[in-house]
Amino acid sequence: MEVMQVLGNRRSIRYYLPHRPVEREKVQKMLEAARRASCVGNVTVARAIVIWKDQVSDEVMKAITPPLGYQQMNTAPCFILWYHDKLSYEGNKWIDDLKGLATQRRIGENLEQTVDLIEKSLRPAFGAAWEQMAVAPLAFMDVGQVVAQATFAAWDEGLGTCLMSSPRIEQIGPLLNLPETAIPVCLMSVGYPAESWEAGGQTSRPPLEEIFCEMEYGKPFKSDPAVVEELKRDGLIQTPAPLPWREAELKYIAHALNMEFQLAMPGAATPSEDGS
Ligand SMILES: Cc1cc2nc3c(=O)[nH]c(=O)nc-3n(C[C@H](O)[C@H](O)[C@H](O)COP(=O)(O)O)c2cc1C
């Protein structure tokens, strides 16, 4: 499928065919796409644990179930816990990874000068500050990139996904033997959609000009209507949700999956008052 069409077709899928397993090969493809995402300094912070519903204990299932995820948790045959490993930012490793970029001839023009620059100007800073840098916003950016690539690989394989909030390390760490340096970021459900591919239409977003600027804050990036028309033709911009038949589709799916009136998965964590 063309890239714009995959980007346009993607939606969060919350109902899956529970009887249809996800092929392990397809998950491997998602992970391969994930590990090819851009990442700061090539340090590769993102990690994942693939969890198969038919093999998981009730205890783990309960621990990973987010407050708002009963549809996905009840129906998806596969979950991926995406986490960040602080240790990948360790000062010496950071420097070695950067130097690796130079020796692979990916960064800098002159190898010797680039390595010299990394050693003289970056090693002192990273040696002292890697632990703070490992939890700075930029570090989590890598996980987002990785998850996005896995998402699009899944769609290309006919699978649907939905991201959900992740349990905290104290809740899930001991159950999955995660290292202490792990910071869980999000849980992803993976499966064959029980919803139509439209899933009720494209989720609406604030207008482009409201969220993106040109040159400075307050100067909207003006949308060109001709580009909008082109993107409609390419499949990126699609009919917004809800499609007229969505209500009926939701009732149909809930009935087929015997999930009518179910508000939450038994044992699901309840959201705290601050929403965390
Ligand atoms: C980090 C993250 C966490 C999310 N958490 C949840 C969640 O806990 N439950 C849920 O149903 N959807 C969750 N979503 C899905 C969003 O609600 C969804 O992406 C958004 O409404 C836009 O819709 P779309 O993905 O269909 O375009 C999450 C998405 C992201 C990126």
PDBQT file of the ligand as one rigid body, heavy atoms in Angstrom, charges set to zero:
ROOT
HETATM    1  C1  LIG A 301       0.233   7.200  24.105  1.00  0.00    +0.000 C 
HETATM    2  C2  LIG A 301      -1.199   6.838  23.787  1.00  0.00    +0.000 A 
HETATM    3  C3  LIG A 301      -2.021   6.319  24.760  1.00  0.00    +0.000 A 
HETATM    4  C4  LIG A 301      -3.334   5.960  24.460  1.00  0.00    +0.000 A 
HETATM    5  N1  LIG A 301      -4.111   5.402  25.431  1.00  0.00    +0.000 NA
HETATM    6  C5  LIG A 301      -5.318   4.905  25.098  1.00  0.00    +0.000 A 
HETATM    7  C6  LIG A 301      -6.076   4.134  26.052  1.00  0.00    +0.000 A 
HETATM    8  O1  LIG A 301      -5.646   3.928  27.186  1.00  0.00    +0.000 OA
HETATM    9  N2  LIG A 301      -7.268   3.630  25.648  1.00  0.00    +0.000 N 
HETATM   10  C7  LIG A 301      -7.748   3.813  24.383  1.00  0.00    +0.000 A 
HETATM   11  O2  LIG A 301      -8.842   3.302  24.086  1.00  0.00    +0.000 OA
HETATM   12  N3  LIG A 301      -7.062   4.536  23.462  1.00  0.00    +0.000 NA
HETATM   13  C8  LIG A 301      -5.868   5.076  23.779  1.00  0.00    +0.000 A 
HETATM   14  N4  LIG A 301      -5.109   5.744  22.828  1.00  0.00    +0.000 N 
HETATM   15  C9  LIG A 301      -5.658   5.939  21.454  1.00  0.00    +0.000 C 
HETATM   16  C10 LIG A 301      -6.095   7.380  21.245  1.00  0.00    +0.000 C 
HETATM   17  O3  LIG A 301      -7.311   7.621  21.905  1.00  0.00    +0.000 OA
HETATM   18  C11 LIG A 301      -6.236   7.616  19.730  1.00  0.00    +0.000 C 
HETATM   19  O4  LIG A 301      -4.984   7.446  19.121  1.00  0.00    +0.000 OA
HETATM   20  C12 LIG A 301      -6.764   9.019  19.415  1.00  0.00    +0.000 C 
HETATM   21  O5  LIG A 301      -8.056   9.192  19.894  1.00  0.00    +0.000 OA
HETATM   22  C13 LIG A 301      -6.763   9.283  17.912  1.00  0.00    +0.000 C 
HETATM   23  O6  LIG A 301      -7.506   8.305  17.230  1.00  0.00    +0.000 OA
HETATM   24  P1  LIG A 301      -6.879   7.387  16.100  1.00  0.00    +0.000 P 
HETATM   25  O7  LIG A 301      -5.707   6.647  16.676  1.00  0.00    +0.000 OA
HETATM   26  O8  LIG A 301      -7.982   6.464  15.713  1.00  0.00    +0.000 OA
HETATM   27  O9  LIG A 301      -6.450   8.281  14.990  1.00  0.00    +0.000 OA
HETATM   28  C14 LIG A 301      -3.822   6.150  23.130  1.00  0.00    +0.000 A 
HETATM   29  C15 LIG A 301      -2.989   6.698  22.152  1.00  0.00    +0.000 A 
HETATM   30  C16 LIG A 301      -1.683   7.034  22.470  1.00  0.00    +0.000 A 
HETATM   31  C17 LIG A 301      -0.788   7.580  21.382  1.00  0.00    +0.000 C 
ENDROOT
TORSDOF 0
